[in-house]
Amino acid sequence: MIDIGGAKLKNPFMSASGCFGYGQEFAKIMELNSLGAIVVKGVSLEPWPGNKGVRVAETPAGMLNAIGLENPGIDYFLTHYLPWLNEKKIPVVVNIVGRSVDEYALVAQRLNETGVTALELNISCPNVKEGGIAFGTSKEKAFEVVSAVRKETSLPLWVKLSPNVTDIVEMALAVEEAGADALTLINTLTGMVIDIETGKPLLGNLTGGLSGPAIKPIAVRMIYQVAQKVKVPIVGVGGITSLDDALEFFMAGASAVQVGSALFRDPLLLSRLPGELESYLAKKQTNLGAIIGLARRNS
């Protein structure tokens, strides 16, 4: 059993928000309870339509997405998706998105007493009251939104950090002080693709979030740095495509990991990883606790 900021999971492997939907499609091809938890697609106070135009572009080592956090809103989630998820008896982590501090707080409040296991705040959203600046790029705004949500819920609170900052450790310390029980890092990096036939940006939103193997070394580095400074657990995400990748994240300091973009190429990857880890640990005659942070101890 693994404890991530008060959330009890049977293994350290989870879906990454946005790449697993609400689990219904994957339930047709795999046993969902083979996972440690399902992290659902971001949920907002009101329905979000998402971005217009081209939303996804493949890159040599990953993909750019400009979906725009499309989702049906908290009312629809509670009525149509959560009852089905609760029947599966698997821990559910709800990723929360918002355009203001009040929106984050209200969604968190609505999720109390619903049976969800934890909340994961996506603070990479643009703050409409501050000219569109992302909450996750200002330690003051990050502290404000996490503090507001903390007051509205007793559920384990994870905060997903943006890598698009000058100092990731500074951001991590700010949200830990504000009441985060765990950190998820990293979110996508901002990127762009140009259509060379038209000379215009390909994505309808101009820029998108880069995920996949290209960002793995950045994620590993940031986890390594943050793990040395914070006391709360870290959930690693960003470019994991195999057990070897996950092991790097554990050794950098992550206590659990999420898999996202790799599922588009290998939908059953998540269902295999728990068994692969168990075999690895048996072969090495060790346990997960012994390898978490190993790189730091060996430095």
C-alpha positions in Angstrom: 0.0 0.0 0.0 1.3 3.5 -1.0 0.3 6.7 0.8 0.4 9.8 -1.4 -0.5 12.7 0.9 -3.3 10.7 2.6 -4.5 8.9 -0.5 -4.1 5.1 -0.1 -3.1 3.3 -3.4 -2.4 -0.3 -3.9 0.4 0.4 -6.4 2.2 3.5 -7.7 0.8 3.6 -11.3 -1.9 6.0 -12.4 -3.3 7.5 -15.5 -2.4 11.1 -16.3 -5.2 13.6 -16.5 -6.4 14.2 -20.0 -5.1 11.0 -21.5 -7.5 8.5 -20.0 -10.8 10.4 -20.2 -13.0 9.2 -17.4 -11.9 5.5 -17.8 -14.9 4.3 -19.7 -13.1 3.6 -23.0 -10.2 1.9 -21.3 -12.5 -0.3 -19.2 -13.4 -2.1 -22.5 -9.8 -3.4 -22.9 -8.3 -3.6 -19.4 -9.1 -4.2 -15.7 -9.2 -0.7 -14.3 -8.6 -1.9 -10.7 -5.1 -3.0 -11.9 -4.1 0.6 -11.5 -3.2 2.4 -8.3 -5.7 5.2 -9.2 -7.5 6.8 -12.1 -6.7 10.5 -12.5 -9.7 11.8 -14.6 -9.7 14.5 -17.2 -9.9 18.0 -15.8 -13.2 19.1 -14.3 -14.3 22.8 -14.2 -17.2 24.6 -12.5 -19.1 25.1 -15.8 -18.7 23.2 -19.1 -15.7 24.3 -21.2 -16.0 23.9 -25.0 -12.2 23.7 -25.6 -10.2 25.3 -28.4 -11.2 25.7 -32.0 -9.1 24.5 -35.0 -6.4 21.9 -35.0 -5.9 20.6 -31.5 -3.1 18.0 -31.7 0.2 17.8 -33.6 2.6 14.9 -33.5 6.3 15.8 -32.8 9.4 13.7 -33.3 9.4 12.6 -29.7 6.0 13.3 -28.4 3.0 15.5 -29.2 1.6 19.0 -28.8 -2.0 19.4 -27.6 -4.2 22.4 -27.6 -7.5 20.8 -26.5 -8.3 23.7 -24.2 -9.3 21.5 -21.2 -12.7 20.7 -22.8 -15.0 19.1 -20.3 -18.7 18.9 -19.4 -18.4 20.6 -16.0 -18.8 19.4 -12.4 -22.6 18.8 -12.5 -22.3 16.4 -15.5 -19.2 14.7 -13.9 -21.0 14.1 -10.6 -24.2 12.8 -12.4 -22.8 10.7 -15.3 -19.2 9.8 -14.6 -18.5 9.6 -10.9 -21.2 7.0 -10.1 -19.8 4.7 -12.7 -16.3 5.2 -11.4 -17.3 4.5 -7.8 -18.8 1.2 -8.9 -15.4 0.1 -10.1 -14.0 0.4 -6.5 -10.8 2.1 -7.7 -9.3 5.3 -6.2 -10.4 8.3 -8.2 -8.3 11.5 -8.3 -10.2 14.4 -9.7 -8.1 17.0 -11.6 -9.6 20.4 -11.1 -9.3 23.3 -13.5 -10.5 26.9 -13.2 -10.2 30.4 -14.5 -10.4 32.1 -11.0 -9.6 31.2 -7.4 -13.4 31.0 -6.7 -13.9 28.5 -9.4 -11.3 26.2 -8.1 -12.6 26.5 -4.6 -16.2 25.8 -5.6 -15.4 22.7 -7.6 -13.4 21.4 -4.6 -16.3 22.1 -2.3 -18.7 20.2 -4.6 -16.4 17.1 -4.5 -16.5 16.7 -0.7 -18.4 13.6 0.5 -18.6 12.2 -3.0 -16.3 9.2 -2.5 -13.3 10.6 -4.5 -9.9 9.7 -3.1 -8.0 13.0 -3.8 -8.0 16.2 -5.7 -5.3 17.3 -8.1 -5.2 21.0 -8.9 -4.1 21.9 -12.4 -2.6 25.4 -11.8 -1.4 25.8 -15.3 -4.8 27.4 -16.2 -4.9 31.1 -17.2 -6.2 33.4 -14.5 -8.8 35.6 -16.3 -8.8 38.2 -13.5 -5.0 38.7 -13.9 -4.9 39.1 -17.7 -4.5 35.4 -18.5 -1.3 34.8 -16.5 -1.3 31.1 -15.4 -1.7 30.5 -11.7 1.2 28.2 -11.9 3.8 30.7 -13.0 3.4 33.0 -10.0 4.2 31.7 -6.5 1.9 34.3 -5.0 -1.1 33.3 -7.2 -0.3 29.6 -6.7 -0.2 30.1 -3.0 -3.5 31.9 -3.1 -5.4 29.3 -5.1 -4.1 26.4 -3.1 -4.9 28.1 0.2 -8.4 28.8 -1.0 -9.0 25.2 -2.0 -7.4 23.9 1.2 -10.1 25.8 3.2 -12.9 24.1 1.2 -11.8 20.5 1.5 -10.3 17.9 3.8 -9.5 15.6 0.9 -5.9 14.9 0.1 -4.8 17.8 -2.1 -2.2 17.3 -4.8 -1.0 20.3 -6.9 0.2 19.8 -10.4 3.1 22.1 -11.2 3.9 23.8 -14.5 7.5 23.4 -15.8 7.2 26.8 -17.5 8.8 28.7 -14.7 12.2 30.0 -13.8 12.4 28.2 -10.4 10.4 25.0 -9.9 11.6 24.6 -6.4 10.3 28.0 -5.4 6.9 27.1 -6.8 6.9 23.7 -5.0 7.7 25.3 -1.6 5.0 27.9 -2.1 2.2 25.4 -2.7 3.5 23.1 0.1 3.3 26.0 2.5 -0.2 26.7 1.2 -1.4 23.3 2.2 -0.6 20.8 -0.6 -0.4 17.2 0.6 1.5 16.1 -2.5 2.9 17.5 -5.7 2.5 16.3 -9.3 5.2 17.3 -11.7 5.5 18.1 -14.4 2.7 19.4 -16.6 3.4 20.0 -20.3 5.9 22.5 -21.7 4.7 25.2 -24.1 5.6 24.6 -27.7 4.6 25.5 -31.3 4.5 23.8 -34.7 4.6 25.8 -38.0 2.8 24.5 -41.1 5.5 25.1 -43.7 2.9 25.1 -46.5 0.9 28.0 -45.1 3.6 29.6 -43.0 1.2 29.8 -40.1 1.1 28.1 -36.7 -0.6 24.7 -37.1 -2.6 24.7 -33.9 -5.7 26.7 -33.6 -4.6 28.0 -30.3 -1.1 28.9 -31.8 0.7 27.1 -29.0 0.2 23.8 -27.2 1.4 21.6 -24.4 4.4 19.4 -25.3 4.2 15.9 -23.7 5.9 12.6 -24.4 9.5 11.2 -24.3 10.9 14.6 -25.2 10.1 16.1 -21.8 11.2 13.1 -19.7 14.7 14.4 -18.9 13.2 17.7 -17.8 10.7 16.0 -15.6 13.3 13.8 -14.0 15.6 16.8 -13.3 12.8 18.8 -11.8 11.6 16.0 -9.5 15.2 15.4 -8.4 15.5 19.1 -7.5 12.1 19.4 -5.7 12.5 16.2 -3.8 15.5 17.6 -2.0 13.5 20.5 -0.7 9.9 19.5 0.1 8.5 17.1 2.8 5.4 16.0 0.8 5.3 13.1 -1.6 5.8 13.7 -5.4 3.9 12.1 -8.2 6.0 12.0 -11.3 4.7 12.5 -14.8 6.2 13.4 -18.2 7.3 11.0 -20.9 7.0 7.6 -19.2 6.8 4.9 -21.8 8.2 1.9 -19.9 9.2 0.5 -16.5 12.7 1.8 -17.0 11.4 5.3 -17.4 9.3 4.9 -14.3 12.3 3.7 -12.3 14.2 6.9 -13.2 11.3 8.9 -11.7 11.3 6.8 -8.5 15.1 7.1 -8.2 14.8 10.9 -8.7 12.4 11.1 -5.8 8.8 10.3 -7.0 6.7 8.1 -4.8 4.2 7.3 -7.6 4.0 8.0 -11.4 1.3 8.8 -14.0 1.4 7.7 -17.6 -0.2 9.9 -20.3 0.8 10.3 -24.0 2.3 6.8 -24.2 -1.2 5.4 -23.9 -2.1 6.6 -27.4 0.6 4.3 -28.8 0.3 1.5 -26.2 -3.1 1.5 -24.5 -2.3 -1.5 -22.3 1.0 -0.1 -20.9 -0.5 0.9 -17.6 -2.0 -2.6 -17.0 1.4 -4.2 -17.4 3.5 -1.8 -15.3 2.5 -3.1 -11.8 3.5 -6.6 -12.6 6.7 -5.5 -14.3 7.7 -3.5 -11.2 6.9 -6.4 -8.9 9.2 -8.7 -11.0 12.0 -6.0 -11.0 11.9 -5.6 -7.2 11.9 -9.4 -6.7 14.9 -9.8 -9.0 16.8 -7.0 -7.2 15.7 -8.2 -3.8 14.5 -4.8 -2.8 11.3 -2.8 -2.3 9.9 0.4 -3.7 10.8 2.5 -0.7 14.4 1.6 -1.1 14.6 2.9 -4.6 12.6 6.1 -4.1 15.2 8.9 -4.0 18.1 6.5 -4.7 19.8 8.9 -7.1 19.9 11.6 -4.5 21.4 9.3 -1.9 24.0 8.1 -4.4 25.0 11.6 -5.5 
